[in-house]
């Protein structure tokens, strides 16, 4: 029971970190603006590759600022790599997108402060 609660808490921290990385990257590419987080969320909510079109970076932001961070977290936290890690990585990515959408204003306040 304790392990599950600990994992859930650590997952949430990782999800927030992933979102902070992508918002920071988005600010570098798109500039600081009040709707930045919402714009990023809209671009990736249906398909993560929407970030490629938004950032016009041939997938750099999607891969290096989102997917690889999730992969690294899963590898470190759960000691999973490759195919064994894919379900958990996909879960973390899905949760990060959902968190981005439901906490867009909070993430914008953090960046604009």
C-alpha positions in Angstrom: 0.0 0.0 0.0 2.8 2.4 1.0 4.7 1.6 -2.2 1.6 2.5 -4.4 1.1 5.8 -2.6 4.8 6.6 -3.0 4.7 5.7 -6.7 1.6 7.8 -7.3 3.2 10.8 -5.5 6.4 10.4 -7.5 4.4 10.0 -10.8 2.7 13.3 -10.1 6.0 15.1 -9.5 7.3 13.7 -12.8 4.2 14.8 -14.6 4.5 18.3 -13.3 8.2 18.3 -14.3 7.4 17.2 -17.8 4.8 19.9 -18.1 7.2 22.5 -16.8 9.8 21.4 -19.3 7.5 21.6 -22.3 6.1 25.0 -21.2 9.6 26.4 -20.7 10.6 25.1 -24.1 7.4 26.5 -25.6 8.2 29.9 -24.1 11.7 29.8 -25.7 10.2 28.9 -29.1 6.9 30.9 -29.1 7.7 33.6 -26.6 6.0 34.5 -23.4 2.3 34.9 -23.7 -0.7 34.5 -21.4 -2.3 31.6 -23.3 1.0 29.6 -23.8 0.0 26.6 -21.8 -3.4 26.4 -23.3 -1.9 26.6 -26.8 0.6 23.8 -26.0 -2.3 21.7 -24.6 -4.5 22.2 -27.6 -1.6 21.2 -29.9 -0.9 17.9 -28.1 -4.2 16.8 -26.7 -5.3 14.7 -29.7 -1.8 13.6 -30.8 1.5 14.4 -29.3 2.9 15.1 -32.7 0.8 18.2 -32.8 3.7 19.7 -30.8 5.9 19.3 -33.9 3.6 21.6 -35.9 3.3 24.1 -33.1 7.0 24.4 -32.5 8.1 23.8 -36.1 11.1 21.9 -34.8 10.9 18.5 -36.5 10.0 16.8 -33.2 12.8 18.2 -31.0 10.5 19.5 -28.3 8.2 16.5 -28.4 11.0 14.0 -28.2 13.6 15.7 -26.0 11.3 17.9 -23.7 8.5 15.4 -23.3 8.9 11.8 -24.3 12.6 11.3 -23.2 11.8 12.9 -19.8 9.0 10.4 -19.3 11.2 7.5 -20.4 14.0 8.6 -18.1 11.6 8.9 -15.2 10.1 5.4 -15.8 13.6 3.9 -16.2 14.8 5.4 -12.9 11.7 4.9 -10.9 10.4 1.6 -12.1 13.7 0.2 -13.5 12.0 -0.5 -16.9 13.4 0.1 -20.3 12.5 -0.6 -23.9 9.3 -2.5 -24.6 8.7 -3.2 -21.0 8.6 0.5 -20.2 6.2 1.5 -23.1 2.9 1.1 -21.2 4.1 3.1 -18.2 5.8 5.7 -20.4 2.5 6.1 -22.4 0.5 6.3 -19.1 2.8 9.1 -17.8 2.6 11.0 -21.1 -1.2 10.7 -21.1 -1.3 11.9 -17.5 1.1 14.8 -18.3 -1.2 16.0 -21.2 -4.3 15.7 -19.0 -2.5 17.7 -16.2 -1.4 20.3 -18.7 -5.0 20.8 -19.8 -6.5 20.9 -16.3 -3.8 23.1 -14.7 -3.0 25.4 -17.6 -3.7 28.5 -15.6 -1.5 27.3 -12.7 1.4 26.5 -15.1 1.0 29.9 -16.8 1.1 31.7 -13.5 4.3 29.9 -12.6 5.9 30.9 -15.9 4.7 34.5 -15.9 5.7 35.2 -12.3 
